Amino acid sequence: MHVRWGLAVTVQCQRRGADPGVSKQDIREQIWSYMEAHDVANFPRPVHHRIPNFKGSHLASQNIRGLDVFARAQEVKVDPDKPLEGVRLMALQSQKTLLVPTPRLKRGLFNRITPPPGATAAALRRCATSQGVRNFSVPVGLDSSVHVDLVVVGSVAVSEKGWRIGKGEGYADLEYAMMVSMGAVCEGTPVVTTVHDCQVLDFPEALLEDHDLTVDYILTPTRVIATGCERPKPVGITWSKISPEMLERIPVLRSLRERERRAGKDVSLWADLPHPAPLCTVVGPQLAPRPGLSVPGAASGRMGSPQQRSHAGQTQALRHRRL
């Protein structure tokens, strides 16, 4: 059933590959809905707008033990998503340094998970949970010496070619770009994701952008897929895609921007770049308000034609676009 569904989505995407109506969100919605409808999803539910947890996530996580890149790794960065709890546990059990991003990057980039001395198996399991990540962590500053050997991220959809779609907020992509900026990862740092088998499907490469993170290994409850992905990973922070609002919300991003500015790099935000001036409206005498009449939209502060309001709305949306 999962395979038939995947093929159906693949055919749909291929047929509509040039259709601007096909988007990452189309694929997200189909996967979230399928997982809920076929009881593939696991707590927390509903899985919509999340990196979905799924039945068999711990089986998928256990497959990481068979990867040489995991065996060789000393420092492992694992996202805090629920389906990656098993991977975090494997890292702690293997006595690796476990780094977990801070929630929404509000308090820095990483926390290092530090189990109590002599931690039992049960204590390690607690440390791998979201509560344990909060209770047994130490912040890692930008000036700390960090060399991440392996990156593990959650996904909503992935292709066997290594292309990835997240939940749409862009944090995994931004975290990787920030690690590049810090010098914590390099071009050869492998990236792994765990998903349910139904989340592996083909979709057009045209949906990807330069800042999108790709994966080298896909772990499912039944498969280990080496993607051999040749698409380049992000080479740093694309500042022109960062909004002032995002910069305000993420203090560590401001620190990295200042560091790169001092190094002579272009750190212009989208709002700082020149853009075509918006169209102006010339109001002729026939549109001037007469006594007792009001101009449509005046009460709400909206002026200009519907086309101009649409253009302004698109411009505003671009300013607030996330990665």
Salt bridges, closest charged atoms under 4 A:
ASP19 OD2 - ARG16 NH2 3.45
GLU36 OE1 - ARG45 NH2 2.72
ASP39 OD1 - ARG45 NH1 3.14
ASP39 OD2 - LYS55 NZ 2.82
ASP79 OD1 - LYS77 NZ 2.62
GLU85 OE1 - LYS82 NZ 2.90
ASP143 OD1 - ARG259 NH2 3.04
ASP149 OD1 - HIS147 NE2 3.54
GLU160 OE2 - ARG223 NH2 2.91
GLU169 OE1 - ARG104 NH2 3.16
ASP173 OD1 - ARG164 NH1 3.73
GLU175 OE1 - LYS77 NZ 3.07
GLU205 OE2 - ARG231 NH1 2.88
GLU209 OE1 - LYS241 NZ 3.33
ASP212 OD2 - LYS24 NZ 2.77
ASP212 OD1 - HIS211 NE2 3.65
ASP216 OD2 - LYS233 NZ 3.05
GLU245 OE2 - HIS320 NE2 3.13
GLU258 OE2 - ARG261 NH2 2.48
GLU258 OE2 - ARG262 NH1 3.58
ASP272 OD2 - ARG257 NH2 3.26
